[in-house]
Amino acid sequence: MKYFIEGHKAKTDLVHEETMIIKDEKAYSSLQEALKKAREYFEEEKDLALAVIYEENPVGEREGVKFIHRDQEGNLEEVAHWW
């Protein structure tokens, strides 16, 4: 399996708004490697509010498998997929 990362800023309005600020097309060989890189993005990009890690299967379909977001205190929290 390969893993990919997308990063999103927080929405500022209720209308449709493009939130993606990071689209990392580098393929990571493990979930742990992708998680490590996603945490680095949080250190580098102050507007980053949510990182989504996708797993790509052999036929190219991607599914979100892990989410990292900042909680109300600013700490990073990992959540397993919910779709």
N, CA, C and O atoms as CSV, one atom per row, in Angstrom:
chain,resi,resn,atom,element,x,y,z
A,1,MET,N,N,0.830,-1.188,0.000
A,1,MET,CA,C,0.000,0.000,0.000
A,1,MET,C,C,0.870,1.245,0.000
A,1,MET,O,O,2.006,1.235,0.475
A,2,LYS,N,N,0.307,2.321,-0.547
A,2,LYS,CA,C,0.959,3.624,-0.528
A,2,LYS,C,C,0.068,4.583,0.252
A,2,LYS,O,O,-1.149,4.406,0.318
A,3,TYR,N,N,0.695,5.606,0.845
A,3,TYR,CA,C,-0.028,6.588,1.644
A,3,TYR,C,C,0.283,7.991,1.142
A,3,TYR,O,O,1.411,8.291,0.751
A,4,PHE,N,N,-0.735,8.846,1.158
A,4,PHE,CA,C,-0.624,10.222,0.681
A,4,PHE,C,C,-1.233,11.158,1.714
A,4,PHE,O,O,-2.063,10.744,2.524
A,5,ILE,N,N,-0.815,12.438,1.682
A,5,ILE,CA,C,-1.253,13.406,2.685
A,5,ILE,C,C,-1.887,14.615,2.004
A,5,ILE,O,O,-1.383,15.120,1.001
A,6,GLU,N,N,-3.009,15.067,2.577
A,6,GLU,CA,C,-3.606,16.350,2.223
A,6,GLU,C,C,-3.743,17.148,3.512
A,6,GLU,O,O,-4.033,16.592,4.571
A,7,GLY,N,N,-3.531,18.454,3.412
A,7,GLY,CA,C,-3.678,19.318,4.567
A,7,GLY,C,C,-4.672,20.424,4.284
A,7,GLY,O,O,-4.701,20.972,3.182
A,8,HIS,N,N,-5.493,20.757,5.281
A,8,HIS,CA,C,-6.546,21.749,5.111
A,8,HIS,C,C,-6.493,22.795,6.216
A,8,HIS,O,O,-6.189,22.494,7.370
A,9,LYS,N,N,-6.800,24.039,5.829
A,9,LYS,CA,C,-6.951,25.100,6.821
A,9,LYS,C,C,-8.380,25.047,7.337
A,9,LYS,O,O,-9.233,24.381,6.750
A,10,ALA,N,N,-8.640,25.748,8.431
A,10,ALA,CA,C,-9.993,25.802,8.978
A,10,ALA,C,C,-10.877,26.646,8.068
A,10,ALA,O,O,-10.419,27.610,7.454
A,11,LYS,N,N,-12.141,26.272,7.991
A,11,LYS,CA,C,-13.098,27.076,7.228
A,11,LYS,C,C,-13.351,28.375,7.973
A,11,LYS,O,O,-13.366,28.407,9.204
A,12,THR,N,N,-13.546,29.434,7.223
A,12,THR,CA,C,-13.814,30.732,7.838
A,12,THR,C,C,-15.249,31.182,7.619
A,12,THR,O,O,-15.663,32.209,8.157
A,13,ASP,N,N,-16.024,30.417,6.826
A,13,ASP,CA,C,-17.379,30.800,6.486
A,13,ASP,C,C,-18.196,29.536,6.236
A,13,ASP,O,O,-17.636,28.450,6.090
A,14,LEU,N,N,-19.488,29.675,6.186
A,14,LEU,CA,C,-20.353,28.523,5.945
A,14,LEU,C,C,-20.516,28.201,4.465
A,14,LEU,O,O,-20.963,27.108,4.118
A,15,VAL,N,N,-20.164,29.126,3.597
A,15,VAL,CA,C,-20.276,28.874,2.160
A,15,VAL,C,C,-19.126,27.991,1.699
A,15,VAL,O,O,-18.154,27.788,2.426
A,16,HIS,N,N,-19.247,27.464,0.473
A,16,HIS,CA,C,-18.181,26.623,-0.077
A,16,HIS,C,C,-16.878,27.420,-0.112
A,16,HIS,O,O,-16.842,28.558,-0.581
A,17,GLU,N,N,-15.848,26.825,0.373
A,17,GLU,CA,C,-14.554,27.492,0.451
A,17,GLU,C,C,-13.467,26.446,0.244
A,17,GLU,O,O,-13.512,25.376,0.852
A,18,GLU,N,N,-12.505,26.743,-0.597
A,18,GLU,CA,C,-11.388,25.824,-0.813
A,18,GLU,C,C,-10.484,25.888,0.415
A,18,GLU,O,O,-9.980,26.955,0.765
A,19,THR,N,N,-10.283,24.761,1.059
A,19,THR,CA,C,-9.500,24.734,2.299
A,19,THR,C,C,-8.163,24.019,2.147
A,19,THR,O,O,-7.318,24.104,3.038
A,20,MET,N,N,-7.954,23.311,1.030
A,20,MET,CA,C,-6.719,22.550,0.884
A,20,MET,C,C,-5.520,23.493,0.734
A,20,MET,O,O,-5.501,24.361,-0.138
A,21,ILE,N,N,-4.525,23.303,1.601
A,21,ILE,CA,C,-3.309,24.104,1.510
A,21,ILE,C,C,-2.074,23.227,1.299
A,21,ILE,O,O,-1.002,23.735,0.972
A,22,ILE,N,N,-2.222,21.922,1.483
A,22,ILE,CA,C,-1.119,20.984,1.233
A,22,ILE,C,C,-1.678,19.788,0.469
A,22,ILE,O,O,-2.641,19.157,0.904
A,23,LYS,N,N,-1.071,19.486,-0.661
A,23,LYS,CA,C,-1.406,18.264,-1.407
A,23,LYS,C,C,-0.076,17.593,-1.707
A,23,LYS,O,O,0.565,17.867,-2.721
A,24,ASP,N,N,0.316,16.724,-0.818
A,24,ASP,CA,C,1.593,16.032,-0.915
A,24,ASP,C,C,1.396,14.782,-1.763
A,24,ASP,O,O,0.774,13.818,-1.317
A,25,GLU,N,N,1.917,14.796,-2.968
A,25,GLU,CA,C,1.768,13.650,-3.867
A,25,GLU,C,C,2.896,12.632,-3.722
A,25,GLU,O,O,2.950,11.651,-4.463
A,26,LYS,N,N,3.800,12.867,-2.762
A,26,LYS,CA,C,4.845,11.874,-2.501
A,26,LYS,C,C,4.175,10.642,-1.901
A,26,LYS,O,O,3.350,10.766,-0.996
A,27,ALA,N,N,4.514,9.487,-2.385
A,27,ALA,CA,C,3.955,8.246,-1.854
A,27,ALA,C,C,4.811,7.776,-0.678
A,27,ALA,O,O,6.017,7.569,-0.814
A,28,TYR,N,N,4.173,7.615,0.464
A,28,TYR,CA,C,4.863,7.101,1.653
A,28,TYR,C,C,4.611,5.601,1.736
A,28,TYR,O,O,3.511,5.133,1.446
A,29,SER,N,N,5.618,4.864,2.128
A,29,SER,CA,C,5.523,3.403,2.107
A,29,SER,C,C,4.815,2.816,3.321
A,29,SER,O,O,4.418,1.651,3.305
A,30,SER,N,N,4.653,3.619,4.379
A,30,SER,CA,C,3.969,3.107,5.569
A,30,SER,C,C,3.106,4.204,6.173
A,30,SER,O,O,3.342,5.393,5.959
A,31,LEU,N,N,2.112,3.785,6.922
A,31,LEU,CA,C,1.249,4.735,7.621
A,31,LEU,C,C,2.060,5.539,8.628
A,31,LEU,O,O,1.844,6.742,8.773
A,32,GLN,N,N,2.988,4.892,9.324
A,32,GLN,CA,C,3.804,5.592,10.315
A,32,GLN,C,C,4.655,6.688,9.676
A,32,GLN,O,O,4.799,7.770,10.245
A,33,GLU,N,N,5.212,6.418,8.509
A,33,GLU,CA,C,6.013,7.422,7.793
A,33,GLU,C,C,5.128,8.611,7.399
A,33,GLU,O,O,5.548,9.760,7.537
A,34,ALA,N,N,3.921,8.352,6.914
A,34,ALA,CA,C,3.003,9.417,6.533
A,34,ALA,C,C,2.553,10.222,7.752
A,34,ALA,O,O,2.443,11.445,7.677
A,35,LEU,N,N,2.294,9.550,8.868
A,35,LEU,CA,C,1.918,10.252,10.099
A,35,LEU,C,C,3.029,11.180,10.571
A,35,LEU,O,O,2.767,12.307,10.991
A,36,LYS,N,N,4.256,10.709,10.502
A,36,LYS,CA,C,5.402,11.529,10.909
A,36,LYS,C,C,5.492,12.777,10.053
A,36,LYS,O,O,5.692,13.873,10.574
A,37,LYS,N,N,5.346,12.623,8.735
A,37,LYS,CA,C,5.424,13.771,7.825
A,37,LYS,C,C,4.257,14.729,8.060
A,37,LYS,O,O,4.443,15.945,8.026
A,38,ALA,N,N,3.069,14.201,8.296
A,38,ALA,CA,C,1.906,15.057,8.561
A,38,ALA,C,C,2.135,15.901,9.815
A,38,ALA,O,O,1.780,17.079,9.841
A,39,ARG,N,N,2.721,15.310,10.846
A,39,ARG,CA,C,3.019,16.071,12.065
A,39,ARG,C,C,4.051,17.164,11.785
A,39,ARG,O,O,3.982,18.244,12.372
A,40,GLU,N,N,5.001,16.894,10.901
A,40,GLU,CA,C,5.969,17.922,10.509
A,40,GLU,C,C,5.265,19.081,9.812
A,40,GLU,O,O,5.619,20.241,10.023
A,41,TYR,N,N,4.278,18.772,8.988
A,41,TYR,CA,C,3.529,19.836,8.320
A,41,TYR,C,C,2.860,20.765,9.344
A,41,TYR,O,O,2.808,21.978,9.141
A,42,PHE,N,N,2.354,20.200,10.435
A,42,PHE,CA,C,1.735,21.033,11.463
A,42,PHE,C,C,2.755,21.995,12.089
A,42,PHE,O,O,2.405,23.120,12.446
A,43,GLU,N,N,3.991,21.562,12.222
A,43,GLU,CA,C,5.036,22.430,12.766
A,43,GLU,C,C,5.409,23.538,11.775
A,43,GLU,O,O,5.728,24.656,12.181
A,44,GLU,N,N,5.368,23.223,10.474
A,44,GLU,CA,C,5.800,24.155,9.434
A,44,GLU,C,C,4.713,25.131,8.999
A,44,GLU,O,O,5.021,26.268,8.643
A,45,GLU,N,N,3.469,24.721,9.019
A,45,GLU,CA,C,2.365,25.504,8.455
A,45,GLU,C,C,1.384,25.898,9.554
A,45,GLU,O,O,0.590,25.073,10.006
A,46,LYS,N,N,1.438,27.163,9.986
A,46,LYS,CA,C,0.625,27.594,11.122
A,46,LYS,C,C,-0.875,27.551,10.849
A,46,LYS,O,O,-1.660,27.418,11.788
A,47,ASP,N,N,-1.297,27.661,9.580
A,47,ASP,CA,C,-2.719,27.641,9.255
A,47,ASP,C,C,-3.292,26.235,9.105
A,47,ASP,O,O,-4.499,26.079,8.917
A,48,LEU,N,N,-2.458,25.227,9.186
A,48,LEU,CA,C,-2.923,23.854,9.015
A,48,LEU,C,C,-3.813,23.449,10.195
A,48,LEU,O,O,-3.398,23.513,11.352
A,49,ALA,N,N,-5.039,23.033,9.878
A,49,ALA,CA,C,-5.989,22.633,10.914
A,49,ALA,C,C,-6.306,21.135,10.870
A,49,ALA,O,O,-6.678,20.545,11.885
A,50,LEU,N,N,-6.159,20.525,9.691
A,50,LEU,CA,C,-6.520,19.118,9.526
A,50,LEU,C,C,-5.616,18.486,8.480
A,50,LEU,O,O,-5.429,19.041,7.397
A,51,ALA,N,N,-5.062,17.336,8.800
A,51,ALA,CA,C,-4.305,16.540,7.831
A,51,ALA,C,C,-5.043,15.221,7.643
A,51,ALA,O,O,-5.443,14.574,8.611
A,52,VAL,N,N,-5.215,14.835,6.388
A,52,VAL,CA,C,-5.878,13.578,6.053
A,52,VAL,C,C,-4.844,12.682,5.395
A,52,VAL,O,O,-4.166,13.085,4.450
A,53,ILE,N,N,-4.732,11.474,5.900
A,53,ILE,CA,C,-3.819,10.497,5.302
A,53,ILE,C,C,-4.667,9.463,4.566
A,53,ILE,O,O,-5.552,8.823,5.133
A,54,TYR,N,N,-4.358,9.331,3.285
A,54,TYR,CA,C,-5.076,8.403,2.417
A,54,TYR,C,C,-4.223,7.179,2.147
A,54,TYR,O,O,-3.004,7.264,1.996
A,55,GLU,N,N,-4.892,6.044,2.092
A,55,GLU,CA,C,-4.246,4.800,1.677
A,55,GLU,C,C,-4.704,4.522,0.253
A,55,GLU,O,O,-5.896,4.578,-0.047
A,56,GLU,N,N,-3.747,4.221,-0.626
A,56,GLU,CA,C,-4.085,3.916,-2.017
A,56,GLU,C,C,-3.917,2.432,-2.260
A,56,GLU,O,O,-2.864,1.864,-1.968
A,57,ASN,N,N,-4.951,1.801,-2.793
A,57,ASN,CA,C,-4.864,0.370,-3.088
A,57,ASN,C,C,-4.198,0.148,-4.443
A,57,ASN,O,O,-3.934,1.112,-5.162
A,58,PRO,N,N,-3.927,-1.084,-4.796
A,58,PRO,CA,C,-3.209,-1.366,-6.051
A,58,PRO,C,C,-3.893,-0.868,-7.321
A,58,PRO,O,O,-3.221,-0.689,-8.337
A,59,VAL,N,N,-5.201,-0.640,-7.298
A,59,VAL,CA,C,-5.880,-0.138,-8.495
A,59,VAL,C,C,-6.019,1.390,-8.480
A,59,VAL,O,O,-6.669,1.956,-9.359
A,60,GLY,N,N,-5.416,2.061,-7.495
A,60,GLY,CA,C,-5.374,3.520,-7.478
A,60,GLY,C,C,-6.480,4.218,-6.718
A,60,GLY,O,O,-6.549,5.447,-6.727
A,61,GLU,N,N,-7.346,3.469,-6.062
A,61,GLU,CA,C,-8.410,4.088,-5.270
A,61,GLU,C,C,-7.856,4.502,-3.913
A,61,GLU,O,O,-7.084,3.769,-3.296
A,62,ARG,N,N,-8.262,5.691,-3.455
A,62,ARG,CA,C,-7.780,6.198,-2.169
A,62,ARG,C,C,-8.908,6.258,-1.151
A,62,ARG,O,O,-10.050,6.585,-1.470
A,63,GLU,N,N,-8.549,5.930,0.088
A,63,GLU,CA,C,-9.498,5.989,1.195
A,63,GLU,C,C,-8.801,6.639,2.384
A,63,GLU,O,O,-7.666,6.290,2.709
A,64,GLY,N,N,-9.481,7.586,3.033
A,64,GLY,CA,C,-8.928,8.219,4.220
A,64,GLY,C,C,-8.814,7.208,5.352
A,64,GLY,O,O,-9.795,6.547,5.693
A,65,VAL,N,N,-7.627,7.082,5.936
A,65,VAL,CA,C,-7.433,6.092,6.995
A,65,VAL,C,C,-7.041,6.724,8.328
A,65,VAL,O,O,-7.136,6.077,9.371
A,66,LYS,N,N,-6.603,7.975,8.302
A,66,LYS,CA,C,-6.204,8.627,9.549
A,66,LYS,C,C,-6.336,10.133,9.368
A,66,LYS,O,O,-6.042,10.674,8.302
A,67,PHE,N,N,-6.780,10.792,10.419
A,67,PHE,CA,C,-6.925,12.240,10.428
A,67,PHE,C,C,-6.173,12.783,11.618
A,67,PHE,O,O,-6.183,12.186,12.695
A,68,ILE,N,N,-5.523,13.912,11.426
A,68,ILE,CA,C,-4.863,14.601,12.536
A,68,ILE,C,C,-5.408,16.018,12.536
A,68,ILE,O,O,-5.441,16.677,11.497
A,69,HIS,N,N,-5.835,16.488,13.701
A,69,HIS,CA,C,-6.338,17.854,13.795
A,69,HIS,C,C,-5.888,18.464,15.118
A,69,HIS,O,O,-5.445,17.760,16.027
A,70,ARG,N,N,-6.009,19.772,15.205
A,70,ARG,CA,C,-5.697,20.468,16.444
A,70,ARG,C,C,-6.957,20.515,17.303
A,70,ARG,O,O,-8.034,20.863,16.818
A,71,ASP,N,N,-6.815,20.162,18.586
A,71,ASP,CA,C,-7.959,20.285,19.481
A,71,ASP,C,C,-8.069,21.733,19.964
A,71,ASP,O,O,-7.304,22.591,19.524
A,72,GLN,N,N,-9.002,22.005,20.853
A,72,GLN,CA,C,-9.228,23.379,21.297
A,72,GLN,C,C,-8.029,23.980,22.022
A,72,GLN,O,O,-7.872,25.200,22.051
A,73,GLU,N,N,-7.190,23.141,22.604
A,73,GLU,CA,C,-5.995,23.628,23.295
A,73,GLU,C,C,-4.788,23.733,22.354
A,73,GLU,O,O,-3.718,24.181,22.766
A,74,GLY,N,N,-4.959,23.325,21.109
A,74,GLY,CA,C,-3.873,23.395,20.138
A,74,GLY,C,C,-3.029,22.140,20.056
A,74,GLY,O,O,-2.040,22.110,19.324
A,75,ASN,N,N,-3.399,21.107,20.791
A,75,ASN,CA,C,-2.674,19.833,20.739
A,75,ASN,C,C,-3.128,19.019,19.528
A,75,ASN,O,O,-4.279,19.121,19.103
A,76,LEU,N,N,-2.231,18.221,18.980
A,76,LEU,CA,C,-2.582,17.370,17.849
A,76,LEU,C,C,-3.298,16.126,18.337
A,76,LEU,O,O,-2.898,15.508,19.322
A,77,GLU,N,N,-4.357,15.770,17.639
A,77,GLU,CA,C,-5.141,14.599,17.990
A,77,GLU,C,C,-5.326,13.751,16.742
A,77,GLU,O,O,-5.682,14.272,15.685
A,78,GLU,N,N,-5.088,12.450,16.853
A,78,GLU,CA,C,-5.268,11.515,15.746
A,78,GLU,C,C,-6.618,10.827,15.871
A,78,GLU,O,O,-7.043,10.441,16.961
A,79,VAL,N,N,-7.282,10.683,14.726
A,79,VAL,CA,C,-8.581,10.034,14.691
A,79,VAL,C,C,-8.558,9.013,13.555
A,79,VAL,O,O,-8.061,9.295,12.465
A,80,ALA,N,N,-9.098,7.828,13.820
A,80,ALA,CA,C,-9.213,6.826,12.757
A,80,ALA,C,C,-10.275,7.293,11.761
A,80,ALA,O,O,-11.075,8.173,12.079
A,81,HIS,N,N,-10.287,6.726,10.589
A,81,HIS,CA,C,-11.232,7.183,9.561
A,81,HIS,C,C,-12.671,7.050,10.024
A,81,HIS,O,O,-12.983,6.233,10.890
A,82,TRP,N,N,-13.542,7.859,9.441
A,82,TRP,CA,C,-14.948,7.786,9.783
A,82,TRP,C,C,-15.840,7.701,8.566
A,82,TRP,O,O,-17.048,7.913,8.668
A,83,TRP,N,N,-15.259,7.389,7.398
A,83,TRP,CA,C,-16.118,7.143,6.232
A,83,TRP,C,C,-15.751,5.864,5.567
A,83,TRP,O,O,-16.364,5.490,4.568
